[in-house]
């Protein structure tokens, strides 16, 4: 009981420092959902006349209006609510654990008489509640306004259709919010400052589809029997979190149903679990001393350097080969590969170590990355 009381007290105190995030969430969801619906409703009634006039039209015209109401609500929640969810996921992920970037603040938090697991759970749960509670409340307000208009037009029997669409919207947006939130959290836990966090977000979010695209471009250009049209790019989009987000939003907005939609949701849920587990474990292992440094996990930093350096080497090689069409292309291509791989690898070493002398800190890894790019 004491532990439970301590947990709720910690949540209350943590939320007190995040009231600005909660206010931003309330305002954003209110403007995106109820206000957006009221603007659309006023425009429809302005063009079609009042409710009584629409009822006199009857027949197909009335059914068309009812379809528009349901279609607009289903699509607008995904579009407007999705934009707010993505922005808030980034804000709550970065702001919720901002103290880990400052040594004094990290020491203060970690010296509190609260276990690391509880401290992480407090920030993690509050980060979700800041978005989902205002979202659900504003969505219900929008739902009841749409329900009232359907009832006035004699379409009250279609309320379950509207409810089903909005329930699916909630599920999709919840998955999207958690996916972006976990990518940001993992990036925060890996890094000691905002610069490295932003780089980690981009690499974790788009790295898979970026590498996938480079290899497709390579094989498409240099293997005559290969055809890029035979590759399903959607699979790469799913395994890249920040490309899966707009892909899933567009599918739901376009009315895609069945296996294709649920496959996307399933891929995203798996990534949510993996990123969530990884961020929690890294937070437990994270020392206060890594604040204001680069990426403190050496294995992760090595993977980031090698993959990004190899991709940069391939891009540097392709730049010169495509720029030149004569016999000099091969030599300049090798130069571009070495320059791209070694240069990007060294710059990332400087950024990860936060030291200008670190350009050649990992010579063997740099040589292997250049070799991989040349290969």
Secondary structure, DSSP 8 states (H G I E B T S, - for coil): -HHHHHHHHHHHHHHHTTHHHHHHHHHHHHIIIIIHHHHHHHHHHHHH--HHHHHHH-HHHHHHHHHHHHHHHHHHIIIIIHHHHHHHHHHHHHHHTGGGGSHHHHHHHHTSSS-HHHHHHHHHHHHHHHHHHHHHHHHHHHHHHHHHHHHHTT-GGGHHHHHHHHHHHHHHHHHHHHHHHHHHHHHHHHBSSHHHHHHHHHHHHHHHHHHHHHHHHHHHHH-TT--GGGS-HHHHHHTSHHHHHHHHHHHHHTT--THHHHHHHHHHHHHHHHHHHHHHHHHHH--GGGTTSSB--HHHHHHHHHHHHHHHHHHHHHHHHHH--STHHHHHHHHHHHHHHHHHHHHHHHHHHT-GGGGGTTHHHHHHHHHHHH-
